[in-house]
């Protein structure tokens, strides 16, 4: 489904048709094109819209538009008990953190490189997931290639220690 932004041109109203009472609302796209979305009589999602409101419409494979309903989602607070691993879980937590970092990096690269080429958050997530899975497969090979081209051994960075107790 392709997502498209539109503006409510005419609010929903009930109409008597040969199929019974229905309601419809008219929407305008940025290019000036208009579409009408039909629903059952007194359909709450359509009647909740006001003239001039920006909405998201979905275009299905048959070329029909539908209203994409979205309710505001309140962010949930993380369960702090999960974030404090018990002894023995540290390796698992470290692995999961590395995986999250790898996926985050893949997603950020996709946002930067593909945002203008691909429409929709779902498509961007799908591409990021594909890159993440490919990176997991290639990671051992990438590490070997990086070590092969490193001209000198990389030492860990340490902070200087003062003998008189001051930093």
C-alpha positions as CSV (number, residue, x, y, z in Angstrom):
1,X,0.0,0.0,0.0
2,X,1.3,3.4,-1.0
3,X,0.7,6.2,1.5
4,X,-0.2,9.7,0.3
5,X,-0.8,13.0,2.1
6,X,-4.0,14.8,1.3
7,X,-6.2,17.7,2.6
8,X,-9.9,17.4,3.5
9,X,-11.7,19.5,1.0
10,X,-15.3,18.7,2.1
11,X,-16.2,17.2,5.4
12,X,-18.1,13.9,5.6
13,X,-21.8,13.9,5.0
14,X,-24.5,11.3,4.7
15,X,-25.9,10.6,1.3
16,X,-28.9,8.4,0.2
17,X,-27.8,6.0,-2.6
18,X,-29.4,3.1,-4.3
19,X,-27.4,0.9,-1.9
20,X,-28.8,2.7,1.2
21,X,-27.4,5.5,3.3
22,X,-23.7,6.0,3.0
23,X,-21.3,8.8,3.8
24,X,-18.4,10.4,1.9
25,X,-15.7,12.9,2.2
26,X,-13.6,14.7,-0.5
27,X,-9.9,15.0,-0.3
28,X,-7.4,17.0,-2.4
29,X,-3.8,16.0,-3.1
30,X,-0.8,18.4,-3.4
31,X,-1.0,18.2,-7.2
32,X,-4.7,19.4,-7.2
33,X,-6.2,15.9,-7.9
34,X,-9.3,15.0,-5.8
35,X,-10.7,11.8,-4.6
36,X,-13.8,10.8,-2.7
37,X,-13.8,8.2,0.0
38,X,-17.0,6.4,0.9
39,X,-18.0,4.7,4.1
40,X,-21.0,3.4,6.0
41,X,-23.5,6.0,7.2
42,X,-22.2,8.1,10.2
43,X,-18.8,6.5,9.9
44,X,-16.9,8.0,12.9
45,X,-13.4,8.1,11.3
46,X,-14.7,10.2,8.4
47,X,-17.0,12.4,10.5
48,X,-14.1,13.1,12.8
49,X,-12.2,15.0,10.1
50,X,-12.6,18.7,9.6
51,X,-12.1,20.9,6.5
52,X,-8.5,21.7,5.8
53,X,-7.1,18.9,8.0
54,X,-4.1,17.0,6.7
55,X,-4.6,13.2,6.5
56,X,-2.8,10.2,5.2
57,X,-4.6,8.1,2.6
58,X,-3.6,4.6,1.5
59,X,-3.7,3.6,-2.2
60,X,-4.2,-0.1,-2.6
61,X,-3.2,-2.3,-5.5
62,X,-6.6,-1.8,-7.1
63,X,-6.2,2.0,-7.2
64,X,-8.7,2.7,-4.4
65,X,-7.9,5.2,-1.7
66,X,-8.8,4.6,2.0
67,X,-8.3,6.7,5.1
68,X,-5.3,5.6,7.2
69,X,-6.4,5.8,10.8
70,X,-3.8,6.3,13.4
71,X,-4.2,6.9,17.0
72,X,-1.6,8.8,19.0
73,X,0.7,6.3,20.7
74,X,2.0,7.2,24.1
75,X,5.6,6.2,24.6
76,X,6.1,3.5,27.1
77,X,8.7,3.6,29.8
78,X,11.2,0.7,29.7
79,X,11.0,-1.9,32.4
80,X,14.1,-1.2,34.5
81,X,14.3,-4.7,35.8
82,X,15.0,-5.9,32.3
83,X,17.8,-3.3,31.9
84,X,19.6,-4.6,35.0
85,X,20.9,-8.0,34.0
86,X,21.5,-10.6,36.6
87,X,24.9,-12.2,36.9
88,X,25.5,-14.5,33.9
89,X,23.3,-12.5,31.6
90,X,25.9,-9.8,30.8
91,X,27.1,-11.7,27.6
92,X,23.6,-11.9,26.4
93,X,22.9,-8.2,27.1
94,X,26.2,-7.2,25.4
95,X,25.2,-9.3,22.3
96,X,21.7,-7.8,22.1
97,X,23.2,-4.3,22.6
98,X,25.6,-4.9,19.7
99,X,22.7,-6.2,17.5
100,X,20.6,-3.1,18.3
101,X,23.6,-0.8,17.4
102,X,24.1,-2.7,14.1
103,X,20.4,-2.3,13.2
104,X,20.4,1.3,14.3
105,X,23.3,2.0,12.0
106,X,21.7,0.2,9.1
107,X,18.5,2.2,9.6
108,X,20.3,5.5,9.8
109,X,22.2,4.8,6.6
110,X,18.9,3.9,4.9
111,X,17.3,7.1,6.1
112,X,20.2,9.2,4.8
113,X,20.6,7.4,1.4
114,X,17.1,6.2,0.5
115,X,14.6,8.8,1.9
116,X,14.2,10.6,-1.4
117,X,14.0,7.4,-3.4
118,X,11.5,5.3,-1.4
119,X,8.1,6.3,0.0
120,X,6.9,5.1,3.3
121,X,8.3,4.2,6.7
122,X,7.5,0.6,6.1
123,X,9.7,0.4,3.0
124,X,12.6,2.1,4.7
125,X,12.3,-0.4,7.6
126,X,12.3,-3.3,5.2
127,X,15.4,-2.1,3.5
128,X,17.1,-1.5,6.8
129,X,16.2,-5.0,8.0
130,X,17.6,-6.5,4.8
131,X,20.9,-4.5,5.2
132,X,21.1,-5.6,8.9
133,X,20.7,-9.2,8.0
134,X,23.3,-8.9,5.2
135,X,25.7,-7.1,7.5
136,X,25.4,-10.0,10.1
137,X,26.4,-12.5,7.4
138,X,29.3,-10.3,6.2
139,X,30.6,-9.1,9.5
140,X,33.3,-11.7,10.0
141,X,34.5,-11.0,6.4
142,X,34.5,-7.3,7.0
143,X,36.5,-7.6,10.3
144,X,39.1,-9.7,8.4
145,X,39.3,-7.1,5.6
146,X,39.7,-4.2,8.0
147,X,42.5,-6.0,9.9
148,X,44.2,-6.9,6.6
149,X,44.3,-3.2,5.6
150,X,45.3,-1.8,9.0
151,X,48.9,-0.7,8.5
152,X,49.7,-0.9,12.2
153,X,48.2,-2.6,15.2
154,X,45.5,-0.6,16.9
155,X,46.1,-0.1,20.6
156,X,43.4,0.7,23.1
157,X,43.2,4.4,24.1
158,X,44.1,4.9,27.8
159,X,43.8,8.0,29.9
160,X,47.1,9.4,31.4
161,X,47.5,8.8,35.1
162,X,49.1,11.4,37.3
163,X,51.4,10.4,40.0
164,X,50.3,13.2,42.4
165,X,46.6,12.2,42.3
166,X,45.5,15.1,40.1
167,X,44.2,14.7,36.6
